[in-house]
Amino acid sequence: MVFLAFAAMLTFVVGCAGLGRLVRPVTGLTRADSLPALPLLGLGLLVWLTVVLNAAGLFSTWVLLAAVGLGVVLAAAPLLRSRPHLVPETPTLLAIVIVAVPIFGLIFIPPEINANDDGPAYLLFSEKLALLGASGAEPFSERRLYGFGGQFGLVAIIRDLLGTRWLSVYEPGLGLALIGAWLLLASRTTPMARVVSASVIFGVAFVWLTMTAKPIANLAPAVLYAAVLFGAVQAWMACASAPIGQTAWFRVLAIFCAVALTLRPTAAPFIALLATSAALPVISRQDWGSLAIAAGLAGMILAPAMIGSLQASGTLFYPFLGGGVHVDGSAAQVSWVETISMSARAVWTWALLAMIGLVWLWLRRSDQAPQGGLVLLGITSAAVLLVASATGGLALDRYAFPILFAAFAALASRLELTTQTSAKLKVIARPVLGLATVGCIGVIAIAALPSARAAIESAAPAALRLRWQQPALDPEIGRAYRSAQQQVPPGATLLAVHLAHADQLDVRRNVVLAADQVATAGPGSGWPQQTSPGAVTTYLRASGVDYVAISDGLFDHLESDGTAWQRRLRASRLLARGQFIQATAGVASIAEGPDFTLYAVADLR
């Protein structure tokens, strides 16, 4: 099955490259300049199409599959016309192997389905999207406000095609594959430059992701998000260093920035700094037409996302335009200095060590303006500090990982080699390719043996071992969820409070809403922030909730943590515990499910 998953991912990337050809005329880039950007442009088109269909209630995974199929045809057409180029040179073959092996390995690792929010949020939303044509309003879910629907379509298509087990194709598989596609398609003055770039980027990525496993700790886009930001940084560097074609690359920058915001707005400080610094020369030239076109492209991409956010939360662009439905975080406020000191040390260590060496090499070898790299580092540092101060420390280092990795990968991709160095490396390319091929066959063969699982588990780092040992979903759990749901009349609204497998509920039978982070979001002015008798019952009735399913283990894990993020979760769960204890005291449940209890809101006190 891992081979099918890898083939599906490869087909998806090729399809994106073909769809990128449809977007190229909008950018103004020449055919040669646009080649490395095509897969990411095609992904942007798919994300935009998903958000439009979601907002219109017309989403279908078959539509997305048809779009990918069209992209494959468009990508194959020029290849068939230039058959001599179908056999790449040895350095390119070696780069392909270097890119493919870490991706294959990471796809083989099971995705970590975080019961804290992945099941109630991301998987439930993708299930709604696939079955109902829209993810719909989710006023009780904080996660629904961070991603405006683009990622849900990608998750839905992979779940429909391959199943939940292979969602690692989505994250981190697609992200790394798209960065690899850029490296392989970008022109190089020396053939070995892409081999060196691929070795540096994918070597660090594989070690980074497998040793920490934190940036890919749930289904929120981190590596895929980093790939889109990587494209934005590449466009920014082209704007900064190439006097010819600046206008076209400025449009590409606007497209990638808007797509990144559509997937997840957590890198907004980084995106704003990149876009502003690239816009300043355009403004100084008084090129108002280019500025208007770039802004128009970004606005066209963001408009359906903002409509979807308005439908879900009454906020045009959460959390920046409108009050939204987020709880007051006063219980978790800490000093600014404390937030910075709590930043994730693993991310800082890997990123800064790698970037220092690579920046030095890049500034030494590159004929391009060295100040561009230094400005990028300054933008990256400022953005990470802003994100750290806004999130109460980078306990969730997914927020910083896309920014740091995008800058790191972009700098690494600009490494240049002297002619002498390239010639020396080319001599050993063929034997190294042979050894790499034999090693890949051996690794794949071992991975395919069921008896090798115990050996992998024992040798893997602790973080990776936790992912590898995750139990698969027992089919009985889904049946038990739907059996309990039979006690709820068809068409009634059911609120799933922190249910680990809320996506197993039948979303076509009932309106299923998710409170994935209980008491942190809600319609109107938000979840009531007091424990007065009847407060939560009155609130649920006023919000149109007919039945509520409460996780039995919701309040079992209330340990205190040093980060402001965990303090806020703890405070919200303590609040909800007091409210639900009062509301359900002496009230008979209408059904019991696996680790949850189902109540009629009309019966609550």
Phi, psi and omega in degrees: 000329180296329178291320178296319179297316179296318179296321178296318179296317179297317178298320179298316181294317177298318177299320177296321178298319178294317178295330178299332177296330177289330183275335187308316180302330180293328184284330184085002178286152173287165180301317182292316182293328185279346189307308182293335183277348187302313181300320180288325175296320178295320176299318178301321178295319178295317179298315179298316178299319179298315182293321178297311181295324178296313181296329181271354182073025185240018184293144173210134177296334178293326177296316178294319177298320178296321178296316178297319178299318176299319179297321179298317179297316181294326179285326183283333185303308180293331179294321180291335179278344181230068186299327179302334182275359180288338178258105183287162176288167183303313178301321179292320176300318179296318178297321179298317179297315181299322179288319189285323188297309178299323179296315179300316180297319182287329175294326181292335179283127181299144177291148177272105178273099183286112182295343181296322181211340184295311179297307180295334186249277191303313182290321178296318181295318179294326177295317177298317182298315183291323187266330185250348181088357178200146177284338172076179180288135178225066187294340182268357186254123176290326182295325182298337184276342183271329179239126191269018174117342182297315182289332183296324179293321178294319177296318182298317184292324180287321177297318180293322185279316189242332184106164185299325183304331187254027176291351174293346171297320179290312184217110015256006188306305183296322181299309180293323180296322180290322175295317177299320179298320178298314181299318185287330183268343182288142178288149180225142176288330176234134185300332184281351182298320181290330177294315179295315180299314180298319180298315182293310186293310187280334173295311178296318181300314183295314179296315182301309186288324183277330181283324182259320181058009182279316181298338179246038186280349172207191189274359175297139182295122176239300178288319176297319176298318178298325179296318179293318177295326175301316176297321178296319179294319178299317178296320179297317180293325176294321177297323185282335190243347185243106179297333178268131178085013180298320182298317180295315181292332176294324175294317179299319177301316180297320180296311183293322178298317181292319178297319179298318178294327178293320179290318183187125186273010186292340178265019183306319178300318179295315180297318180296318179293318178300309184296319181295314181295327177284332181282335184302313177297326178296319179292319180297330176277356183056038178271072186292333179295316178296320179296318181293320180295315179298316179295323179295319178297314179297318180295322179295323179288320185280336186303308179295329177295320180291324176296316178298320178294322178297320179294324186276328190220357184072016181237129183293318180210088182293138358260024191261332181237091179119161183289333180065203183229025183280143180289154174295123184268025184298332181291346185241012183288139178223168180291157182297319180298321181293323180295321181290321182291340180268008180299151186295116185292327182298315181296313180302315184298306182296314185293311186292320178297315181292318185290324181300311179295318183290322179296319179299313180296317182296315181294330180283320189268330190278140174275352180286165184301116182294335181296338178299317179295321180291321177297318179299317178298320178296317178298315181298313181297315180298318181294318180296320178295321178295317178297318180299315181290332182277337185252009179069044182091153184268050175300322172267085187289359171302332180294322182268331185305311182300322181293309183295316183290323179298315179294317178300312183294322180294317178295317180297325182291343180267006177298133178239151182241147174289161180300321181294316180296317180297319180296320180294319180291326182294331180297322183266001185296317185294311177297324178295320178298318178298314178296319180296320180295315178298317179297321179296316179299319179295317180296316180296319180296317179296316181297332182281348180274123179302328182291345182280349184300314181298321180295319179295317181299320182287329184271341186288149172300159185304315182297319180288325181297324178298322178291315186296326186269008180298133179288145175285155180294126177286125179304334180296332180295315178299317179294321180293322177300311184289332176294316177296325182294338179299340178281351178263127181300145177303139178088346179287158180266124182244125177260118178267110183267100174063032176284129185296329184235048181299337179291349178278351176287152181278103185283347177274339181276321182225160170282107184257119176250152183239128168257081187286332172235087191304139176069016175250352178206156179178162181292168179064231181277003178102169180306136182302136184259033176219161181251025179296147183305131177081359185297311184286327179295312178301319181295315181295318178297316180293336181271003177082019179273126181264324182223151180226130177252117187252128178297132179291331181262016184301323187250017181281332185247088182240031181295148179278143180231158184284345184270151178297327179300311181291327177297321180293318178298318180297316180297319182292322181288324175297320177298311182296323179300312179300320182293315184285330175299316178294317187290329186257000181300120179074008182262131180281135177283159178263346178193155174242133177241183178295104178066026172210159179236137185252128180234151169274129182299328179297336181271345184293152182280000000 
